């Protein structure tokens, strides 16, 4: 453990995992995100965390007059801590309006980051002890 505490990789990975864990817990009761629109583009992007998911939503609409970043937030009443790993879909909202969305569960993202982080730490510890 003494060797681990000296590694910047340990502290950086711990910080990322703690932030993801806090985001996961907050997503069970709240929705937070941002909508990004580029001037002259008909594509907007919505990134959020909600109900245990990290969500990316790309939608087509009429061309925008300006570049905007709009944050949003709200409350959720029901959600599960361990939703299925992935969701995705395509929704149509009328003529020329279409949304494609992808969602990954927070627990899956944490697991995906935890595995290589652990391997890198083990490798660095072995290298330092040798």
Secondary structure by P-SEA (a helix, b strand, c coil): cccccccaaaaaaaaaaaaaaaaaaaaaccccbbbbbcccccbbbbbbbccccbbbbbbbcccccccccccbbbbbccccccccccccccccccccbbbbbbbbbaaaaaaaaaaaaaaaaaaaaaaaac
